[in-house]
Amino acid sequence: MDLKTHKKIIAAQRAEITEYYIYTRLAERSKDQNNAEVLRKIGQEEKKHADFWKTKTGLDIKPNNWKIFRIVFFARLLGLSFVLKLMEKKEGTGSKAYDELSEVFPETKKLSEEEKSHEKEILGMLDEEGLQYVGSIVLGLNDALVELTGSLAGFTLALGSTKIISLAGLVTGISAALSMAASDYLSSKAEGDERAKKSAIYTGVAYLFTVAFLILPFLLLVNKFIALGITLFTAVLIIFCFNYYISMAKDLNFKARFFEMTSISLGVAAFSFLVGYALKAMLGINI
């Protein structure tokens, strides 16, 4: 065995034993018994693969403790499904290195295929509360983006100072958030959904957070056109981050969802901007 191959084997062993500790620690911290069992199963699979490489190296390789800490921390912050799927996609052991090692150890290819299939199947079983309410979050987020970007664009031409625009935007946004949450609650309750209250809370909170981020530039800046530009950029950034998260966690098409939401939000904003300009000219109002 040459030195290059030996280094690849050590790297593979370290990756497997590191992921064993990641899944094991996440299982220990999981309050959901189903999730804990899923994570333990994947961890045992990683341990088996690490033991396989140990027969080739004859060494006890220490795990990457920084990676363990990082993944466990972000899993608690951002959710299991998102972080683990991102890890497997970008740092998984079913990689080019494994394909190269299969030339020396033919069983490696089968090992890699089994691992990818097993992990994909089990990770799909992970059950997280946040992902159960994706529809409610999308409802609040999307409605806030479309309605408030449109309103702020219209206010920018119809009204004068950023303080007046931000006041009008806050009144509009808070009222709309409460209205949307109430509508979601009544709609879900009418359909016999036992999760109607939580669904309404997720919708309202998603709406309010979006409102806060979109109005912030008008609270901080004097030039209303610069504030509007930053608000529109913030809207696109929110759409990007949210859709990337959901697409990764639920294996959805990121590009299609991102461009659809962006087109709708910016399209409504452009239309509202023109409406504000037209109404201001027609009514002769200058505030």
Secondary structure, DSSP 8 states (H G I E B T S, - for coil): --HHHHHHHHHHHHHHHHHHHHHHHHHHH-S-HHHHHHHHHHHHHHHHHHHHHHHHH-------HHHHHHHHHHHHHH-HHHHHHHHHHHH-SSSHHHHHHTTT-THHHHHHHHHHHHHHHHHTT---HHHHTHHHHHHHHHHHHHHHHHHHHHHHHHS-SHHHHHHHHHHHHHHHHHHHHHHHHHHHHHTT-TTHHHHHHHHHHHHHHHHHHHHHHHHH-S-HHHHHHHHHHHHHHHHHHHHHHHHHHHT--HHHHHHHHHHHHHHHHHHHHHHHHHHHHHHT---
